[in-house]
Amino acid sequence: GDGGGGGDGKSIVVLGGTLAKLVEKLTSNEILHYDSQFQETFFLTLRTFTSPSYFLDLLAQRYNVPDKLLVNMSDEEASSFVVPVHLRVVNVLKYMVDRHWDEF
C-alpha cells in the first residue's frame, strides 16, 4: 500500500507536483496518509529539484498554518487540522536529522 492504510491495498503513486504540494503531501494532516516510501524518495531526490534551505523555509511555512485556511473551521476542526500538520513537520525534521543530516 501507500503506507496510508485504509486497508484497500491500493497504492498512490506520485509522479510529480509543485514543491509546495509535495511538502503538503509529506506533512499531510490526514492521520492515515503517512507514506514512508514517498518520504524516503523525496529526501533521496531533494537536491534535484530544490535547495535544502528553501525546503526548510517551506516546512516553516507549512508549520505556521495561515489563518485563511482555518477561517471557516470550528476550534475543534482547526485543531484537528493544525495538530497533525505540526506533528508531521516535526517528524519530517526528526527524519532529516536522523537520516539525512549531511545534506543540510
DAFENVEN-V994674 format. One record per backbone hydrogen bond with DSSP energy under -1.0 kcal/mol. NH is the residue of the N-H (numbers start at 1). CO is the residue of the C=O. E is the energy in kcal/mol with one decimal. If there is no record, write none. Layout:
NH_CO_E + NH_CO_E
This chain:
22_18_-2.3 + 23_19_-2.5 + 24_20_-2.0 + 25_21_-2.3 + 26_22_-2.4 + 27_23_-1.7 + 28_25_-1.3 + 33_30_-2.0 + 39_35_-2.3 + 40_36_-2.5 + 41_37_-2.5 + 42_38_-2.9 + 43_39_-2.2 + 44_40_-2.3 + 45_41_-1.6 + 48_45_-2.2 + 49_46_-1.7 + 50_46_-1.5 + 55_51_-2.3 + 56_52_-2.4 + 57_53_-1.9 + 58_54_-2.3 + 59_55_-2.3 + 60_56_-2.2 + 61_57_-2.2 + 62_58_-2.5 + 63_59_-2.4 + 64_60_-2.0 + 65_63_-1.7 + 69_66_-1.6 + 70_67_-1.2 + 71_67_-1.0 + 73_70_-2.1 + 78_74_-2.8 + 79_75_-2.4 + 80_76_-2.2 + 82_78_-3.3 + 83_79_-2.2 + 85_81_-1.4 + 86_82_-2.9 + 87_83_-2.6 + 88_84_-2.6 + 89_85_-2.6 + 90_86_-2.4 + 91_87_-2.5 + 92_88_-2.6 + 93_89_-2.4 + 94_90_-2.5 + 95_91_-2.6 + 96_92_-2.5 + 97_93_-2.3 + 98_94_-2.8 + 99_95_-2.9 + 100_96_-2.0 + 103_100_-1.9 + 104_101_-1.3
